[in-house]
């Protein structure tokens, strides 16, 4: 008797392959999200610091704007 061709065995093996495939897809997604987070953090660190606020005089002590 060959049980490899029964519908129950075929559906069980397909379900097992589907779960493995889903787990692999989730793992790849997590790694991609981690890589994006690292790249975003690097970009944020690369931004220049804002200039210091003026502490005296009439220019720049009321509104802090720069181009």
C-alpha positions as CSV (number, residue, x, y, z in Angstrom):
1,X,0.0,0.0,0.0
2,X,1.4,3.3,-1.1
3,X,0.3,6.1,1.3
4,X,2.3,8.9,-0.5
5,X,-0.5,9.5,-3.0
6,X,-3.4,9.8,-0.6
7,X,-5.2,13.2,-0.3
8,X,-4.7,13.3,3.4
9,X,-0.9,13.0,3.1
10,X,-0.8,15.5,0.3
11,X,-2.8,18.1,2.3
12,X,-0.7,17.5,5.4
13,X,2.6,18.0,3.5
14,X,1.2,21.1,1.8
15,X,0.2,22.6,5.1
16,X,3.7,21.9,6.6
17,X,5.3,23.5,3.6
18,X,3.0,26.5,3.9
19,X,3.9,27.0,7.6
20,X,7.6,26.7,6.8
21,X,7.3,29.2,3.9
22,X,5.3,31.6,6.1
23,X,8.0,31.4,8.9
24,X,10.7,32.0,6.3
25,X,8.8,35.0,4.9
26,X,8.4,36.5,8.3
27,X,12.1,36.1,9.1
28,X,13.1,37.8,5.9
29,X,10.6,40.6,6.6
30,X,12.0,41.1,10.1
31,X,15.6,41.3,8.7
32,X,14.5,43.8,6.1
33,X,12.8,46.0,8.7
34,X,15.9,45.8,11.0
35,X,18.1,46.9,8.0
36,X,15.7,49.8,7.3
37,X,15.8,50.9,10.9
38,X,19.6,50.8,11.0
39,X,19.7,52.9,7.8
40,X,17.2,55.4,9.2
41,X,19.2,55.7,12.4
42,X,22.4,56.4,10.4
43,X,20.6,59.1,8.3
44,X,19.3,60.8,11.5
45,X,22.8,60.7,13.0
46,X,24.2,62.3,9.8
47,X,22.0,65.3,10.1
48,X,23.8,68.5,11.0
49,X,23.2,69.9,14.5
50,X,21.1,73.0,14.7
51,X,23.0,76.3,15.3
52,X,23.0,77.6,18.8
53,X,20.5,80.2,19.8
54,X,21.6,83.9,20.0
55,X,21.9,85.1,23.6
56,X,22.5,88.8,23.1
57,X,21.7,91.6,20.6
58,X,18.6,92.3,18.7
59,X,19.1,89.8,15.9
60,X,18.0,86.2,16.5
61,X,17.0,86.6,20.1
62,X,13.3,86.6,19.5
63,X,12.8,84.1,16.7
64,X,15.1,81.3,15.8
65,X,15.2,81.0,12.0
66,X,17.9,80.0,9.7
67,X,18.1,79.0,6.0
